[in-house]
Amino acid sequence: MTAPHRSGAHAAEPDSSGTSTRSSSRAKKTKAHAPKASAHSTVDARFGRVVILDITPSQEGDAFPARVEIGETITVSAQLFIEGRMKVGATAVLRNPQGRVVQRRAMSCVNAGLDRWSVRLQAGKHSDALPWDKAFAAVKRQLGLWSVTIEGWEDRYALWLHDAAIKVQVNDDVANALDEGASILTRWAEDADAGLGARAKKVLLKAARDIADPSVDIAKRFAAADSPEIHRLHDSNPLRDHISESQAKVFRVQRPKSSFASWYQFFPRSEGAYLDPRSHQIVQGNFLSAAAGLERARKEGFDIVYLPPIFPIGRSNRKGRNNALIAGPTDPGSPFGIGSALGGHDTVDPKLGTMDDFRSFVGSAHALGLEIALDFALQCSPDHPWVKQHPDWFRHKADGSIAFAENPPKKYQDIYPIDFDKDMAGIEREVIRILELWIDAGVTIFRIDNPHTKPVRFWQDVISTITARHPEILFLAEAFTRPGMMLALSYVGFTQSHCYFPWRNTKEELREYLELTNSDMGYYQHNSFWPTTPDILTDYLRDNGIAGHAVRAVLAALGSPSWGIYSGYELIENRQRPGFEEQIDNEKYEIKLRDWSSADRLGISVLLTTLNDIRRRHPSCQGYHNLTVLRTDDPSIIAFARHTPADFTENGRDDTLFVVVNLDGHNAHSSGVHFDPADFGFTPGQSLDVHDELSGRDFSWTGDDYVSLAPWADVAHVLTVRPS
């Protein structure tokens, strides 16, 4: 005789998707709002009968909505309680942008001592529709602001069951207790909010008659109200008294690839480049030859191709190889020194082709199912047309000359930074015009270079204008800066963000970072894990060779829904420029000639392909809110799990991955891996059949397991739990 341990769902019986099939009476509902700190608040701060506090996720007083990709799961929690000994239940109600209820789910009490209740919801269904697909129209209608409302309610049945069980056991006032139970069951059967079908009503009414029958043994009378069938009804269609409704918690639901994305970066001028045998000069690639990069990205399973700036490069103060202050006659310059007499941010570099060539390149990408992300670096070379057209857009020195960019002692003589103090509105209009031009050419994503060096309000204005017109457009922030600035940029519309993953290399550093980036913070800042970029080559990758590249690829691909690779990673390009954490002979300043025939021999390209395949097949890889770091014994072995319950998978089966990685690129390590199978929906003590997605081997795991990983054999296990 045990009382139900959690609340039931709302009365409406859900269909297979969790969607309510009918609406029900709300006559008993009252609003329950936590008091606001401001004495001038216009929000109704009166509590309902059930007190609802501290709804999460929450940041900045909910001034900025939490964000998820369509089909991504949402975990909402709150503190709920009522006076005295009364018991409470809780239901979460999810509404789409049109206000229609699409899901009602029971909340579970996860910490009775602190009255903390939690629930997992799903905002729509996962989709791979691309912005140019016909199917995207249906996805687009679901994008926007969704809301979650928590309903707290008094659980009379659970309280009665608890008290009556004790009274029957000690034979204290049993008659009144059983009569009260009959009354509760009868009222439950007749309650409109419970939304019971005819069969369920018969079950409750029969139990009410049985419990009220004085001719039957007391134990049997009580058992009639304590049956598994009634417990199931309490779970699904409970009697809810004094329903109290919270303020709505708002979530911004964004399109596919806003959270779950695989990026591949290459320089078009290096793709198809070759050494002219007669002149012994490098002939650079263009948009036609760069089709090879698209094919490679598609073959390896990536879905976004990111290009550095493709605009004309200035001549004044052009940088040479390895950031030399003086360029040689054949040095192509940095594509980040934007603008020449040929044009600025709205012009294609003629060496790459024409605007029509670019449109054709984008069309080829789309035919392969690839999106094109374009780098937008808001800075100018001294030759940019803006310098003459809008001299007030630049900061001037005391002598009247325009100041080039610098971060003392570093100097960037080939770049003039923008000064927003004089005419921010004018700069906003021009940037919006330029972004619209590239959107019209087929670009669906912009990677913004150094957004933290421009006013946050500027980006807020620009991004809100663009996304109001084009909700499919995404923005990636390249902002390696203070956490507060990175978060603020996420608030104002940057869909994803580069982050400090490259420098998190020890077990403890990774544990903390995985837990942070996959916590509630992931509702606001979608961190993208990139092992390298043209600006970053860490000591770890320099020192750990092929094994190190494999380790970082596994951690990036499976540690975050969004990850990216910079071209050349497959070839183990890991020689640093002395004194800098970046590559020597850096592609930012020269055209790279690469021998791609060696990629398969090194094995990293095969690994990248496998990792992207794993990510696509496993829904547990597709969100920021389902990662658990596991306990391991060895300081060089890190392990984590990703788990999505059957309720949120298309095939109706749990999806669980265990990822175990040896962080040492030179030595073998062995360790125990420890977890409670019950934390992932398995029976305690159950033996799990797991399949290694990397090696093809099968194992049996129990939650206290032994692994041995050697860099010359297996740097990692990626274990899928097979259905029992």
C-alpha positions, 0 to 999 in steps of 0.5 A: 500500500504505497502512495503514488510517488509523483503527479499525473499528467493533465487530464487530457489524454495525449496522443503518441506525440504527447499532444493533448487531444482535447481542452478541459474546464479551467473553472478551478484555475487561479494564477500563481505568480512569484512576487516581483522585486519592483514596487512598480511591477505591473505583473500580478504578484498574487499567489495561487493556492499552490505556490510556484517559485523559481522556474528554470531555465531563467536568466536576466529576469527572463528579459531574453527568452531561452532558445532551442532548436525545433525538436530539441527537448526542454527541461523545465523545473520549479519549486512548488508547495502548499500549506500544511500536510497537503500534497501537491502535483504539477503539470507542464503545458507547452503552447506553440506560437499560435497559443495552441496547447501541443503538449501536457506532461506530468512533472516529477518531484526530483527533490522532495526536501526542496519541493523541486519539480521537473519535466522534459518537453519537446518543442515540435519534431526534429527536422532536417529541412533546409531553408530552400526545401519545400518542407521548410515552409511547414517548419517555418510556421513553427518557429518563434516564441513558444511558452511553458506554463506550470500548473500546480494543484492539490493532490487530494487522492495522494494525501488520502491514500497516505493517511488512510493506509496508516489508519487502516493499519492501526485501526483508527477511525477507519470508517470515516477514512474509507467514506472519505475515499469513496467521496474522493473517487466519486468526485474524481470520476465526475470531474471534467478537468480529469478528462476521463473516458467511460471505462476509466470512470467505471473503474473509479465508480466501482472502486468507490462502491467497493470501498463504501461497502461495509459488508466487505473486509476492511483490507479489501475495501481499502485495496479497491482504492489502492489498485495498480489501475487507479495508480495509472489513472492518477499518473495520467488523469489525476483529480486536480484541486485548486489548480494554480497557474504560473506565469508563462516561461517563454522559449524561442524555437529556432530552425534546424541547424540552430543548435545541431550543426556540423561545420566545415571551413575552407578557403576557396582560394586554396581549393584547386590551387596548383603550382604552375610548372613554368612560372613556379608560381601558385595559381589560386583556386576560385569558386569553380575549383572550390567545388572540390571542397564542397564534395569533401565536406559532404563526403565527410558528413558535414552540413555547413560550409563556412567561407572566410571573407570573399571580398576584394583584399586591400593593397595598402599595408598588405600583410605577407606570409606569417603576418609579415608587415611587408608583403611580397609581390605575389602574396595574396594578402589576408582576406580579413583586410577587406576592400580595395578600389574594386569594392568592399563588403558587397563585392566578390573578389575577382580572383575568386570569380563573379557574383554569378560564379558565387551564386553557382557555387552556392547552388552546387552546395545546395544540391549537395544538401550543404548550407553556405556560411559566410564570414562577415568581418566588419572592418576595412583595409585602408583602400575600402570605399567606405574610407572615402565615402564615410570617413566619420565611420573610422576613429582618427588620431590626434594628427587627423589620420585614421587609426589602424587596429591594434591591441598593444603591442600587436598592430594590424596596419592593414585594417581600419576598425569601425568607430560607432560613435558618430553614425551607428544608425548609418552603419546599421543601415549599410550592414543590413543592406549588405547582409540582404545582398548575400542572403539574396545570393543564397547565404543562410548563415553568417559567421561574424568575426570579432563581434565583441569589438563592436557595440552589443546594441549594434548587433541587437539592432542588425540581427533583429532586423534581419531575422524579422525579415528572414527567420531562417538566417543564423549567426555564429559569433567568433567571440573569444572574450569575457564570459559576460560579453559572450553571453550578451551576444547570445542574448541579442541573437547570435545563434551559436558561439565559438568558445574555449573548448580548444583550451580545455584539455585535462580531465578536470577542465573538460568535466567542468566545461562539458557540464557548463556548456550542456547545463541550463546555460545551453538554453542561452549560449549555444557553444560550438566546439572547434578543435582548430581554426585558422587562428588557433592551433593549441599545444595539445594538438601540436604535441599529440599527433594523429591520436590527439587529433582523433581525441579532440574530434571525438570530444568536439563531435559528441561533447556538443551538438554544434562542432566544426573542423577547419580544412587541413585537420585531416592532414594533421597540420599541427606545426605552430608559428614560434611563439604563437598558438597558430599554424606556421605558414598560415592560410590567412596570409597565403594559398595552401597547396594540399595533398589530399591523397594522404588523408585516408591513410592518416585516418582522421577523415574516416573518423570525421565521417563516422562521427558525423554519421553517429551524430545524425543517427542518434537523437541523444547527440542533438541537444544541449541538455542531456549530457552526464559526466561519469566517474572514472578512476584514471586522470587521463580517462574521461567518460560521459553519457548522452541519453534521450528517453523513448518519449522523445525519439522517432522510433519510440526507443531510448537512445543512450550513448556512453563516450569514453576517451583516453586524453593521452596521445602517447600512452595506454590507460585503463580505468573503471567507469562508474554510473547508476543504470537507473539514472538512464532509465535502466533497471538497477543491476541490469546488464547492458549490451553495448556496441562500439560505434568506432570499432564494431565490437560488443561489450556487456556493461553494468555500471561498474566497468573496465576500459583500456584505451591505447592511442595506437589502437583505440583512443575512444569508445562510443558505445550505443546501448542496444535494446534488450 
